[in-house]
Amino acid sequence: MARSFLLLYTLSPTDSLKSLFFIPTALALTSSLFILFYIYSTSNLFNQNPHHFHRFGKYPDGVLDNFEDLREFKERKVAEKETIFHDHDMFMEDYIKMNKTFKIYMYPHSKNDPFANILLPVKFEPEGNYASESFFKKTLNNSHFLTNDPSKADLFYLPFSIARLRHDPRVGIKGIQDFIKDYIFNVSHKYPYWNRTGGADHFYVSCHSISRIAFKKAEKIKLNAIQVVCSSNYFLSAYVPHKDASLPQIWPRVQDDPPNITSSERKTLAFFAGAINSPVRQKLVETWRNDKLLSVHSGRVHTSYEEALQNSKFCLHVKGFEVNTARIGDALHHGCVPVIIANHYDLPFADMLNWKSFSIIVATLDIPFLQRILTSISPDEYAKLHKNVLEVRKHFRWHVIPVDYDAFYMVIYNMVFFQLMWFYMADQMGDK
């Protein structure tokens, strides 16, 4: 770069002007060639045995030899679509190992700390829209994953609560950035763990959308640490899929047993009620407000919200201020198949769970075709979706004392999965 700038000064004015446009173009082309060469030299796409690249090794060239092969291929694809896990055997194998060895160190704080209400688990049952954030901390404190020995820790938990910072009059919206900056400064100077990795083995948990701007004065958290957040919008630069993890926003139902209403008892095709706080919801209400099959409401319904969910075959999760709401959890709890209308939403546990097996994902542009999409689903197809909803909903439920395969365990597994993925990638890079 130094030689390039020096060259500009030694050329004539006309040549300098031409060079001004030529040099960035040349640098861009050179960089592109370098990136392509790097991908070629490191990617398994070009180097591995083709029999290992295809999911079905029997057909390494992507060519089906005869009708029997075609039928077997279709049967496998159908079976793959019907199961709620992408790979249940792999999940179980890693899940067992996780329970035996995985440990988390939570930075300790005294009950006398002036910000104990922000840093320690709450003493009451978590409640409200952002309960997932408090549930995780409280449940972790009651789990076998927590260790007091940092030398045994696989991950380090930064226990501040964004939601409680937001509502603490000593901090508030304007003070969150300084609080986080000071917290990281103190942790990195009091303990050696942050500085070893630049925070890459640290994580925080937040269900409040304000977390997007909370780290403007502590960029290393956003860039390096694992962000376990409800607002998992991969269209925004604040969230990095496969480094960060999507936290399900779930309204707490600690005491309630999920209702078990069969699909045949559900008379309404689809249901939505909520504030019109986004162009997507505006479009939905304008299009389907008076429809006979789709029950779409602006604001609250005058009848029971729970009964409306239980009486509907499909329940609409529609992007509001953020891509996430508690409606997916509401739908699953009441045995209603979620219809997700929220572009760029990195769905919770998407690396493990096959969302197509228990939900319908609709692009916002397809809102005018929503009724046609839903009525085109056959009774048999709906029965499979409904069956999978009843099976998967245990993964979207919090418990103060963790229960196997509940939301807490799934969040932990999600972070373990990403760690394994990055270790694998680093190992593959080292073999090149």
Buried (B, 14 or more C-beta within 10 A) or exposed (E): EEEEEEEEEEEEEEEEEEBEEEBEEEEEEEEEEEEEEEEEEBEEEEEEEEEEEEEEEEBEEEEBEEEEBEEBBEEEEEEBEBBBBBEEEEBEEBBEEBBEEBBBBBBEBEEEEEBEBBBBBBEEBBEEBBBBBBBBBBBBEBBEBBBEEBEEBBBBBBBBBBBBBBEBEEBEEEBBBEBBBEBBEEBBEEBEBBEEEEBBBBBBBBBBBBBBEBBEBBEBBBEBBBBBBBBBBBEEEBBBBEBBBBBBBBBBBEEEEBEEBEBEEBEBBBBBBBEBEBEBBEBBBEBBEEEEEBBBBBEEBEEEEEEBBBBBBBBBBBBBEBBBBBBBBBBBBBBBBBBBBBBEBBBBBBBBBBBBBBBBBBEBEEBEEBBEBBEEBEEEEBEBBBBBBBEBBBBBBBBBEBBEBBBBBBBBBBBBBBBEEEEEEEEBEEEE
